[in-house]
Amino acid sequence: MSKLKIIQVTTFFYPVIGGVETQVADLAESLIAKDYNVEIFTTDSGRNNSRITKSKENISGVNVTRIRTWFSFSQFHKFAPGFIRKLWSTNFDIVHVHGIRKPELYLALLVAKLKGKKIVVSTHNPFTTNNRSWKLKLLIAIHDLTFGILLMRFVDYYFLLTAEEIQILSKFGITKSKFVVIGNGLALEYYQKIEVNRGAFLKEINKENNWQGIVLGVGRLNKVKGYQYLQRAIKELPNTLFIIIGGDDGYKEELLNLYQNEKNVYLPGLYLPRKELIKFYANSDVFVLPSEHEPFGIVLLEAMAQGCAIIAAKSNGPMTILNNNTGILLEATDQLGWKQNIQKLLLNSDLLVNYRNKSLLRAADFNWDKVLDKYINIYLRLS
């Protein structure tokens, strides 16, 4: 039997970088490695209403087609009706949409049903956030009472990040047998041990080699990521080096202004290639994720696979990943808590090693090969 043809549909894709984009890329590349036929259809939108000019390209062996965006409902909701024409003219067995409450979901649903093909959705858990504007809250409410209630039940399968999503999605009349909790997978490259030379590493980033410890945060520079809540820890732990890695998502200048006088902060304001990023994980002691809202938090797994002790804000993803006291959880806005817990780990070597070992053990549960098998089983069940 010939292998399935799978079209992945996502609002954004590389050079846009984020957790969803990473998962889409890793899933596509892993399926292609197993001889599945996979393409990615995405919009031509970048972050902050920019445009990506290449309509077609091959990225790491995956064919990517970009559809022109007509207009935006919000930063994350783009209307690109060309998805209909492109999907209709393409032979496929399954269309896999990333994200709910997205215009492209309903465009893909229409084509899939007319062609008699299957459609599956990875939700990426968009259900809880504290920083939505009133406009976006209104759009979500309208969607949930119209498209949500009327159409979401016709999707063939849903891939969920956490079990907490089941109760919320059930309100749309979706049969619970259509849900499977998979979570995100971590590429095997992150598990590879690299030689740690902290002196050489610090020299590369022009920092002295006399720190009590290194604390790392990774993620786009957006207010929701909570890096502003590290202010007290940074000021009161001057012998600890704080590194924040991520590209600008509307908050870079504010963070640079906030920490411009702090000598113990390294904030380049750039995304890093995977190989470079792994080097930062390997040379850090503690990884922090102070996000106000985090659907999953793939960066937690990336850091854990290199043995970082973890401190994260309480949110659906981190609370799922850090089960059984794998890491330390606290409220995002608890500035004293960030300072005290970072200090506690760096001053107690036995405690730090304990949490490092817990990270390594837990990260193994999210090995991408294990996660990939779950996707393939559902694809085959539907074919």
PyMOL commands that set and color helices and strands:
alter all, ss='L'
color gray80, all
select helices_A, chain A and resi 19-33+47-49+82-88+103-115+134-154+165-170+176-178+188-191+198-204+223-225+227-236+252-259+274-282+298-305+316-321+323-325+335-347+349-366+368-382
alter helices_A, ss='H'
color red, helices_A
select strands_A, chain A and resi 5-10+37-43+56-59+62-67+71-74+77-79+94-98+118-122+157-160+179-181+213-218+240-245+265-266+286-289+309-313+328-330
alter strands_A, ss='S'
color yellow, strands_A
deselect
rebuild
show_as cartoon
